[in-house]
Amino acid sequence: MKFRDYVEFSLSSLWKRKLRTFLTTFGVVIGIGALVAMVSFGKGIQRNVMEGFRTLELFNYITVYAGSFDQILGGRSGREGAAPSQLAKGLSVPLDDAALEKIGAIPGVEMVFPDIRFPAQVSLGEGEEFTFVQALPAKYVTTDLVQLRAGQALTSGENDGLIISDSLLRRLGVRDFEANIGAEITVSTLVLDLSGSPLTDLASVLGGGRLPFKREPYVFRIIGISERMGLGGPSLLRSDVILSADTATNMEKLAFTSLSDLFRASDRMAGGYALANVKLSSPQRVDAVKARIEDMGFETFALIDQVEEIKSGFVFMDMFLLAVGMIAIFVASLGIMNTMIMSILERYSEIGIMKAVGAGNQDIRKIFIFESCVIGFAGGVFGLALGWLVSRVINRIANYFLAQQGVPFIEYFNFPWWICLGSIGFAIAISLVSGLYPAERAARIDPVIALRHD
């Protein structure tokens, strides 16, 4: 038999059983559509995260610590094999302005600045929001660390001005950003107050009594509105307000933004900083600059060192999404197998006649395998279209609701070429495997018994 004969026999048989063929193909469409949507979602998240890191140049940053938890608690240094004298040195060297100048003189360092953050309540009109405020030297606010969409950057003598993010303004109920340039805004810091709740009265605090904190309000003017705030290195804290470092120095505030700050309080009291951020000219300089900084007695962290762990996390996420999608594919493969077996029972006499006129076992086997592949091809093509359509709908709905929260449009799904071609090829392969048993069963039919079959 020629290839054309296989095509005619297969398509003719599938067309005679249109409803069954449609339902079986539809099962493959659902399975491939679910698989494509899930895998493309995983790839979209991976692309957004990695591109976000590169766009924000987070791989170019090194975070410098005055000391690590291991050092403070008497453990070992972040560097393998560090001697006890180095640990003592790491605890004794303050991360102060002099140290920042030395770090800034290292080849490959573009800028270095302290990471000063503190919690505060921000009030504008009737709106109030709790957020973290970041203090930066004025010269760094004029760099690409802060992207302004309106207003101007901080200057050295700007003591009553601040920069606020557009997302925080949205949460405060503001829609016309430019109209609020020059508006007064209140920043209330948290200050430790033991006058009304002594530490000895711990039971009353745990029982819902008054916490030992008070607010200290400060009034500022909005001089700038930014699109992207507080990206001074790979910090998990989101800073929606930026003040001048000189202004923040004169403010009463609770400067503990994390548990680690409690252990590093001695560094700040000695005139140092808890941590600082170092921006490099290129990620290729990370290892060399880290070694120089660690030789000075400090601990370092670079996000680029965690790239392999991040990629491993993405691999596990892709495997999970793939496993969920494979459930639908497995159900669809059972449907293909059931359809082909039913086709054998209905075409028993037809198979006997074909063998009686000269068709061999290989010819019968190829006909049924070709029918399975046709179902898989159609299911793969329409499944890819369904997965793309569903992803478009979900992406639009998600961005519609997130846009109301001030989040910019994000493409959550990614369709590289290998997903498009791989989904169709995978559907054909699954259909081929599902059709092997029915094809082999049809090929073993005895023509004499088949011709007697009613």
ZAKOLDO-301763 format. One record per residue (C-alpha): residue number from 0; x, y, z. Coordinates in pm, whole numbers, plus 50000, padded with zeros to 5 digits. Layout:
REM residues N
pos	xx	yy	zz
NUM	X	Y	Z
...
This chain:
REM residues 454
pos	xx	yy	zz
0	50000	50000	50000
1	50112	50354	49922
2	50124	50640	50169
3	49824	50795	49994
4	49622	50481	50066
5	49702	50503	50436
6	49585	50863	50441
7	49258	50785	50259
8	49173	50484	50476
9	49253	50667	50800
10	49071	50992	50722
11	48771	50803	50584
12	48742	50594	50899
13	48772	50898	51127
14	48516	51094	50923
15	48259	50811	50944
16	48277	50835	51324
17	48277	51215	51348
18	48131	51248	51699
19	48367	50995	51855
20	48663	51145	51670
21	48563	51495	51783
22	48528	51394	52149
23	48859	51207	52148
24	49038	51496	51978
25	48876	51741	52218
26	49024	51546	52509
27	49370	51586	52357
28	49298	51958	52299
29	49214	52006	52667
30	49523	51817	52780
31	49764	51997	52548
32	49598	52332	52622
33	49641	52283	52997
34	50000	52167	52954
35	50089	52460	52726
36	49929	52717	52957
37	50108	52584	53266
38	50452	52552	53106
39	50424	52894	52941
40	50325	53043	53278
41	50632	52894	53443
42	50856	53022	53164
43	50689	53363	53183
44	50760	53392	53555
45	51120	53286	53498
46	51165	53540	53218
47	51012	53824	53421
48	51227	53752	53725
49	51556	53721	53536
50	51487	54017	53309
51	51382	54220	53610
52	51714	54144	53779
53	51905	54244	53467
54	51699	54557	53400
55	51742	54679	53757
56	52109	54575	53744
57	52071	54378	54066
58	52345	54141	53949
59	52579	54442	53966
60	52524	54492	54339
61	52705	54367	54645
62	52556	54410	54991
63	52818	54471	55259
64	52744	54383	55623
65	52924	54505	55931
66	52896	54149	56069
67	52694	53834	56016
68	52479	53635	56257
69	52746	53363	56262
70	53008	53611	56371
71	52793	53773	56637
72	52683	53441	56784
73	53039	53309	56784
74	53005	53089	56475
75	53217	53079	56166
76	53259	53347	55906
77	53080	53354	55573
78	53416	53266	55418
79	53526	52906	55450
80	53832	52859	55665
81	53841	53209	55813
82	54064	53233	56118
83	53940	53348	56461
84	54148	53667	56424
85	53954	53746	56109
86	53626	53701	56294
87	53742	53940	56561
88	53855	54181	56295
89	53519	54158	56120
90	53340	54256	56442
91	53578	54539	56531
92	53591	54720	56197
93	53298	54964	56176
94	53116	55013	55847
95	53145	55391	55860
96	53202	55669	55607
97	53577	55603	55603
98	53517	55238	55518
99	53272	55335	55244
100	53537	55562	55090
101	53787	55276	55086
102	53532	55045	54923
103	53450	55314	54668
104	53818	55331	54569
105	53827	54961	54471
106	53858	54920	54090
107	53524	54834	53933
108	53310	55007	54198
109	53080	55272	54052
110	52916	55384	54375
111	52872	55282	54738
112	52612	55414	54978
113	52471	55312	55319
114	52137	55134	55336
115	51942	55334	55594
116	51576	55234	55629
117	51320	55280	55901
118	50945	55215	55938
119	50703	55507	55932
120	50337	55600	55890
121	50282	55826	55589
122	49975	56054	55586
123	49847	56263	55295
124	49501	56412	55325
125	49271	56141	55458
126	49495	55856	55347
127	49742	55672	55571
128	49985	55394	55484
129	50259	55212	55675
130	50578	55181	55473
131	50956	55193	55493
132	51147	55514	55441
133	51495	55511	55290
134	51758	55777	55355
135	52003	55841	55073
136	52277	56098	55022
137	52150	56357	54776
138	52418	56278	54515
139	52286	55923	54475
140	51926	56032	54422
141	52033	56202	54098
142	52160	55869	53957
143	51961	55590	53793
144	51875	55448	54135
145	51563	55666	54134
146	51353	55707	53820
147	51146	56027	53847
148	50821	56064	53659
149	50749	56413	53794
150	50918	56680	54003
151	51287	56700	54081
152	51556	56510	54270
153	51679	56587	54619
154	51955	56845	54659
155	52217	56877	54929
156	52029	57155	55109
157	51685	56995	55075
158	51586	56935	55439
159	51206	56946	55409
160	51159	56768	55078
161	51106	56402	54993
162	51047	56175	54696
163	50749	55941	54701
164	50658	55654	54471
165	50355	55661	54244
166	50237	55328	54386
167	50224	55469	54740
168	50034	55774	54615
169	49779	55542	54457
170	49736	55361	54788
171	49686	55699	54954
172	49401	55772	54713
173	49588	56009	54481
174	49524	55989	54107
175	49666	56320	53978
176	50033	56284	54069
177	50165	56608	53920
178	49906	56813	54111
179	50060	56695	54441
180	50407	56831	54370
181	50472	57071	54658
182	50195	56926	54875
183	50262	56872	55245
184	50289	56515	55367
185	50337	56384	55721
186	50588	56111	55801
187	50535	55970	56152
188	50825	55763	56276
189	50806	55500	56549
190	50993	55584	56868
191	51048	55357	57168
192	50845	55493	57462
193	50869	55314	57798
194	50694	55584	58000
195	50351	55421	57990
196	50444	55056	57949
197	50760	54941	58130
198	50933	54631	58005
199	50860	54463	58337
200	50489	54477	58254
201	50529	54220	57975
202	50198	54050	58062
203	49995	54360	57978
204	50169	54395	57641
205	50107	54032	57549
206	49750	54064	57670
207	49672	54335	57417
208	49778	54636	57617
209	49954	54945	57487
210	50278	54874	57301
211	50586	55068	57413
212	50598	55288	57100
213	50484	55635	57008
214	50464	55832	56685
215	50684	56130	56613
216	50535	56332	56322
217	50747	56527	56072
218	50606	56742	55793
219	50770	56742	55448
220	50699	56865	55098
221	50666	56634	54799
222	50931	56749	54552
223	50945	56438	54331
224	50742	56134	54228
225	50923	55822	54123
226	50836	55512	53927
227	51083	55280	54095
228	51186	55312	54455
229	51456	55187	54688
230	51643	54951	54459
231	51969	54992	54646
232	52078	54634	54606
233	51890	54308	54646
234	51699	54406	54960
235	51359	54255	55033
236	51231	54582	55181
237	51036	54807	54948
238	51104	55175	55011
239	50831	55406	54883
240	50973	55722	55040
241	51321	55869	55003
242	51463	56136	55232
243	51796	56311	55249
244	52043	56127	55469
245	52119	56451	55658
246	51749	56500	55731
247	51703	56141	55850
248	51997	56177	56090
249	51812	56445	56286
250	51485	56247	56309
251	51384	56038	56608
252	51310	55694	56475
253	51313	55323	56541
254	51599	55219	56318
255	51539	54844	56350
256	51395	54718	56021
257	51485	54353	56083
258	51599	54118	56358
259	51956	54136	56234
260	51960	54510	56308
261	51916	54434	56676
262	52243	54240	56675
263	52418	54514	56479
264	52304	54796	56705
265	52658	54837	56840
266	52786	54911	56491
267	52543	55201	56446
268	52609	55333	56797
269	52979	55341	56709
270	52903	55567	56413
271	52877	55288	56155
272	52602	55147	55938
273	52431	54809	55955
274	52490	54752	55585
275	52582	54928	55262
276	52520	54869	54892
277	52797	54862	54635
278	52721	54901	54265
279	52976	54761	54020
280	53043	54849	53659
281	52993	54486	53552
282	52881	54155	53708
283	53217	54007	53602
284	53385	54212	53875
285	53176	54069	54158
286	53421	53802	54272
287	53724	54032	54274
288	53546	54314	54457
289	53393	54074	54709
290	53737	53936	54792
291	53875	54287	54849
292	53583	54383	55074
293	53604	54061	55276
294	53976	54122	55326
295	53874	54448	55494
296	53682	54245	55756
297	53325	54272	55628
298	53067	54017	55518
299	52922	54034	55166
300	52624	53907	54970
301	52580	53914	54593
302	52262	53808	54419
303	52458	53678	54121
304	52601	53406	54348
305	52249	53272	54394
306	52169	53246	54021
307	52215	52869	54009
308	51990	52822	54312
309	51729	53047	54152
310	51746	52846	53830
311	51712	52523	54030
312	51398	52663	54190
313	51259	52737	53846
314	51335	52381	53734
315	51134	52238	54025
316	50848	52478	53948
317	50849	52373	53581
318	50848	52006	53681
319	50550	52062	53911
320	50351	52246	53644
321	50445	51980	53389
322	50329	51702	53623
323	49991	51872	53673
324	49948	51913	53297
325	50045	51551	53234
326	49739	51435	53428
327	49514	51574	53156
328	49742	51425	52888
329	49722	51081	53052
330	49342	51095	53053
331	49343	51198	52686
332	49572	50907	52596
333	49326	50664	52755
334	49054	50820	52541
335	49259	50763	52226
336	49323	50402	52319
337	48955	50343	52392
338	48850	50501	52060
339	49091	50287	51859
340	48988	49965	52035
341	48620	50042	51969
342	48713	50109	51607
343	48868	49764	51581
344	48553	49595	51711
345	48334	49789	51468
346	48563	49723	51169
347	48632	49357	51237
348	48486	49238	50906
349	48647	49525	50716
350	48989	49426	50849
351	48922	49065	50742
352	48832	49176	50386
353	49144	49393	50364
354	49359	49097	50464
355	49175	48866	50227
356	49258	49092	49929
357	49626	49112	50016
358	49679	49362	50299
359	49948	49247	50540
360	49979	49287	50915
361	50212	49584	50865
362	49954	49761	50647
363	49679	49722	50909
364	49918	49835	51181
365	50013	50148	50985
366	49651	50243	50920
367	49561	50244	51289
368	49882	50417	51392
369	49818	50684	51129
370	49467	50737	51265
371	49608	50788	51614
372	49864	51037	51485
373	49596	51235	51301
374	49402	51268	51627
375	49722	51373	51806
376	49817	51628	51539
377	49474	51789	51540
378	49465	51787	51920
379	49813	51940	51937
380	49737	52224	51696
381	49403	52319	51851
382	49541	52256	52203
383	49822	52503	52136
384	49564	52756	52018
385	49349	52692	52325
386	49645	52730	52562
387	49744	53058	52396
388	49386	53189	52409
389	49340	53095	52776
390	49672	53257	52866
391	49566	53579	52690
392	49240	53591	52884
393	49406	53519	53219
394	49680	53774	53149
395	49425	54045	53067
396	49214	53975	53374
397	49517	53967	53606
398	49655	54294	53468
399	49313	54459	53488
400	49289	54405	53863
401	49658	54473	53928
402	49642	54797	53733
403	49394	54926	53990
404	49667	54874	54251
405	49919	55070	54047
406	50106	54767	53912
407	50228	54815	53552
408	50129	54575	53274
409	50315	54244	53299
410	50327	53959	53050
411	50286	53655	53275
412	50308	53394	52997
413	50591	53320	52758
414	50561	53117	52437
415	50907	53037	52298
416	50920	52847	51970
417	51006	52517	52137
418	50682	52522	52337
419	50480	52574	52019
420	50651	52299	51818
421	50705	52076	52120
422	50337	52075	52215
423	50234	51950	51870
424	50515	51694	51859
425	50434	51579	52212
426	50065	51535	52123
427	50157	51323	51821
428	50400	51115	52028
429	50142	51051	52301
430	49882	50956	52041
431	50132	50726	51872
432	50209	50547	52198
433	49838	50521	52279
434	49769	50369	51937
435	50041	50103	51945
436	49839	49844	52137
437	49519	49886	51931
438	49725	49874	51607
439	49902	49557	51716
440	49570	49400	51816
441	49417	49486	51479
442	49720	49341	51295
443	49684	49005	51475
444	49321	48952	51366
445	49266	48624	51180
446	49099	48706	50845
447	48898	48379	50845
448	48747	48457	51185
449	48698	48822	51086
450	48503	48730	50770
451	48264	48514	50977
452	48209	48802	51219
453	47867	48973	51197
